[in-house]
Amino acid sequence: MDLDLKGRDQVADWIECVLLAGEHGHLGVGQLQSVADSNFSIEEAQVALAVEAMKRRARWIGDAYPFEIGDGYVKLHAEAAKSPYASMLMMTPWSPADQCLDRSTEEFQTMAVWFERLTARSVEALMGPESKSLRFGYPGELGRPSNFQEAIVWLAERLQVEPGEDYKPPQRNDGGADVIGWRPFPDQRSGMLLLLVQCTLQRELMSKTADIKIAHWQGWLKLRTPPISVLAIPGNVTGFEKWEELASQATILDRTRIAGLIPSGSLSDDFADLWDLTRDRIARLAGFLDESA
């Protein structure tokens, strides 16, 4: 089977997918190379570089990384399918899983909502104690008005700021901000830290950094200090130049950053449906790989 795998990070994603969908969750490097050669035309040097990329991910996020890379083997952790990392891997656009599996519009929309919820948790962890977050993406959670002007008034109440006087066009839906995070200071004075997060499951990223217009938000809400624009993605940005280009437009929260920020075991039963969705996609991937073997 031919997969479009560009660079070590996408091959690393492929290894992670194989471990999640495999029968034993443990492969020696020789076994791994045999699978790579026989079914996917992945060269030995690519596998070696990908394993190094996995080691780097493990160093960055520690226990939040649901794989173990040892001397001559790669291994899946127990309960890996219930990890934020694995869930984001299964929803990453153009990942090995995405290339192998069909997804309906309904499934795509469901994954988008769950990704926004994971992002909201990571934003709270990033901003520290007493911080707050909410899903503002359209259509929003229960209680968020569907009308954009009313939604801005609703948001202003939660932020404890005044609505701005600029026109709030109904077609904006969410103004590009799928998740909003903030941390008020104890003195309750203006100038609190405010993050506006665009979450996307799309493959093309640069255009998404322009969805949030800071000047517009300062007109819709009375903000003394400009908010920070953030781009959240369930995948990884490959290549130094691409990362720097995106980072010049927005703070990036990618799969490893989001997974590393969410405290281990902090997600309650509210995320049970996400784990079910992840297990379903892993099972479908396993069936596909068996048929392709």
C-alpha positions in Angstrom: 0.0 0.0 0.0 1.3 3.5 -0.9 1.0 6.1 1.8 2.0 9.7 1.4 4.5 10.0 4.2 6.6 13.1 4.1 9.5 13.2 6.5 10.4 11.5 9.8 7.4 12.9 11.7 4.8 11.3 9.4 6.7 8.0 9.5 6.7 8.3 13.3 2.9 8.8 13.1 2.7 5.6 11.0 4.6 3.6 13.6 2.3 4.9 16.3 -0.7 4.0 14.3 0.7 0.5 13.6 1.2 0.0 17.4 -2.2 1.2 18.3 -3.9 -1.0 15.6 -1.6 -4.0 16.1 -2.5 -7.2 17.9 0.2 -7.1 20.5 1.3 -3.4 20.8 4.9 -4.4 20.8 7.4 -4.6 17.9 11.1 -5.3 17.7 12.9 -2.9 15.4 13.4 -5.9 13.0 9.7 -6.7 13.0 8.9 -3.1 12.5 11.2 -2.8 9.5 9.7 -6.0 8.0 6.2 -4.5 8.2 7.5 -1.2 6.7 9.3 -3.0 3.8 6.7 -5.6 2.9 3.5 -3.5 3.0 4.4 0.2 2.8 7.7 0.6 1.0 9.2 2.5 3.9 13.0 2.4 3.8 15.2 1.4 6.8 16.7 4.9 7.1 13.2 6.4 7.3 12.3 4.1 10.1 15.5 4.9 12.0 14.8 8.6 11.8 11.2 8.1 12.8 12.2 6.2 15.9 14.5 9.1 16.8 11.5 11.4 16.4 9.5 9.3 18.7 12.2 9.4 21.3 12.1 13.2 21.0 8.4 13.3 21.6 8.8 11.1 24.6 11.4 13.5 26.1 9.1 16.4 25.5 5.9 15.2 27.1 7.0 12.3 29.3 4.1 10.2 30.6 1.6 11.9 28.3 3.3 10.0 25.4 1.6 6.6 25.2 4.5 4.8 23.7 7.8 3.4 25.0 10.9 3.3 22.9 13.5 0.9 24.2 16.7 -0.6 23.1 15.6 -2.4 19.9 11.8 -2.2 20.4 8.8 0.1 20.4 5.9 -0.6 22.7 2.3 0.6 23.3 1.4 1.7 26.9 -1.6 0.2 28.6 -4.7 2.3 28.1 -3.1 4.2 25.3 -6.4 4.5 23.5 -7.7 6.7 26.4 -4.9 9.2 26.0 -5.3 12.7 24.5 -2.3 12.0 22.3 -3.8 8.9 20.7 -7.1 10.6 20.2 -5.4 13.5 18.4 -3.3 11.1 16.3 -6.5 9.4 15.1 -8.0 12.8 14.0 -4.9 14.4 12.4 -5.6 15.4 8.8 -3.6 13.4 6.2 -2.1 11.2 9.0 -1.7 7.5 8.1 -5.0 6.8 9.9 -6.7 9.6 7.9 -5.3 8.3 4.6 -6.6 4.8 5.4 -10.0 5.5 6.8 -13.1 7.2 5.3 -14.9 9.6 7.5 -18.4 11.0 7.3 -19.2 14.7 7.7 -20.8 13.8 11.0 -17.7 12.1 12.2 -15.5 15.0 11.1 -17.8 17.4 13.0 -17.7 15.2 16.1 -13.9 15.0 16.1 -13.7 18.8 15.7 -15.8 19.4 18.8 -13.8 16.9 20.8 -10.5 18.5 19.7 -11.8 21.9 20.8 -12.6 20.4 24.2 -9.2 18.9 24.5 -7.7 22.2 23.5 -9.7 24.0 26.2 -8.3 21.8 28.9 -4.8 22.4 27.6 -5.3 26.1 27.6 -6.4 26.1 31.2 -3.3 24.1 32.1 -1.1 26.5 30.2 -2.5 29.5 31.9 -2.3 28.1 35.4 -4.5 28.0 38.5 -7.7 30.2 38.5 -7.7 30.3 34.7 -10.9 29.6 32.8 -11.8 28.4 29.3 -14.8 27.8 27.1 -15.8 26.5 23.7 -16.9 29.5 21.7 -16.9 27.7 18.3 -20.1 27.8 16.4 -22.4 26.0 17.1 -21.4 26.4 20.7 -22.0 24.5 23.9 -25.3 24.7 25.8 -26.0 28.3 26.9 -23.9 30.0 24.2 -26.4 32.1 22.0 -26.3 31.2 18.3 -26.6 34.9 17.3 -23.1 36.4 17.2 -24.0 39.7 18.7 -25.8 38.0 21.6 -22.9 35.6 21.9 -20.4 38.5 22.3 -22.6 39.9 25.1 -22.8 36.5 26.7 -19.0 36.2 26.5 -18.4 39.6 27.9 -20.3 38.7 31.0 -18.1 35.7 31.6 -14.9 37.7 31.0 -16.3 40.5 33.2 -15.6 43.1 30.5 -17.8 45.4 28.6 -19.0 44.6 25.1 -17.4 46.8 22.4 -19.3 49.2 20.2 -18.1 47.9 16.8 -20.6 46.1 14.5 -20.8 42.4 15.2 -21.8 40.8 11.9 -24.0 37.7 12.3 -22.1 35.8 9.6 -19.0 35.8 11.7 -20.4 32.9 13.8 -17.5 32.8 16.2 -15.0 35.3 14.9 -12.5 32.6 14.3 -12.2 31.8 18.0 -13.2 28.2 18.7 -11.8 28.2 22.3 -11.3 31.2 24.6 -9.1 31.0 27.7 -8.4 33.7 30.2 -6.9 34.2 33.6 -8.1 37.2 35.6 -5.9 38.8 38.3 -7.1 38.9 41.9 -7.4 42.7 41.6 -10.0 42.3 38.8 -8.5 45.3 36.9 -8.1 45.4 33.2 -5.2 43.8 31.3 -5.8 40.1 32.0 -4.3 37.4 29.8 -6.7 36.4 27.1 -6.1 33.7 24.5 -8.2 33.4 21.3 -7.7 29.9 19.8 -8.5 28.8 16.3 -8.8 25.0 16.3 -8.6 23.2 12.9 -8.6 19.7 11.5 -7.8 21.1 8.1 -4.5 20.2 6.4 -3.7 23.7 5.2 -2.6 25.8 8.1 -1.3 29.2 7.1 -4.7 30.6 6.0 -6.2 29.5 9.4 -3.8 31.9 11.2 -5.8 34.8 9.7 -9.2 33.6 11.0 -8.8 35.6 14.2 -8.5 39.4 13.6 -7.2 40.9 16.9 -8.4 44.4 15.8 -11.9 43.1 15.3 -11.9 41.5 18.8 -10.8 44.7 20.4 -13.8 46.3 18.8 -16.2 43.6 19.8 -15.0 43.6 23.4 -13.5 46.5 25.4 -10.0 45.1 26.0 -7.2 47.3 27.2 -4.6 44.7 26.4 -4.6 42.9 23.0 -5.5 39.2 23.2 -3.1 36.5 22.0 -3.9 34.6 18.8 -3.3 30.8 19.0 -3.5 28.1 16.4 -4.3 24.6 17.7 -3.8 21.5 15.5 -4.1 17.8 16.3 -1.0 17.0 14.3 2.6 18.2 14.1 4.2 20.9 12.0 7.0 19.4 10.0 10.0 21.4 9.2 11.7 24.3 10.9 10.8 26.9 8.2 7.1 26.0 8.2 7.0 26.2 12.0 8.7 29.6 12.0 6.3 30.9 9.4 3.3 29.8 11.4 4.7 31.0 14.7 5.2 34.4 13.3 1.4 34.7 13.0 0.1 32.8 16.0 1.2 30.8 19.0 1.1 27.1 18.0 -0.5 24.4 20.1 0.2 21.1 18.3 -0.4 17.5 19.4 2.7 17.2 21.6 2.1 20.5 23.3 -1.6 19.9 23.9 -1.0 16.3 25.2 1.9 17.5 27.4 -0.1 20.3 29.0 -3.1 18.1 30.0 -2.3 16.6 33.4 -2.3 12.8 33.4 -5.6 11.4 34.6 -7.3 14.8 34.7 -10.0 14.0 32.1 -13.2 12.8 33.7 -16.0 10.6 32.4 -17.1 13.6 30.3 -14.5 12.4 27.8 -15.8 8.8 27.6 -17.4 9.4 24.2 -14.0 10.6 22.9 -12.3 7.4 24.0 -15.1 5.4 22.3 -14.5 7.3 19.1 -10.8 6.8 19.3 -11.2 3.0 19.9 -13.6 2.8 17.0 -11.2 4.5 14.6 -8.3 2.3 15.9 -10.4 -0.9 15.3 -11.3 0.3 11.8 -7.7 1.0 11.1 -6.7 -2.5 12.3 -9.2 -4.1 9.9 -7.9 -2.0 7.1 -4.3 -2.9 7.8 -5.2 -6.6 8.1 -6.9 -6.5 4.7 -3.8 -4.7 3.2 -1.3 -7.2 4.6 
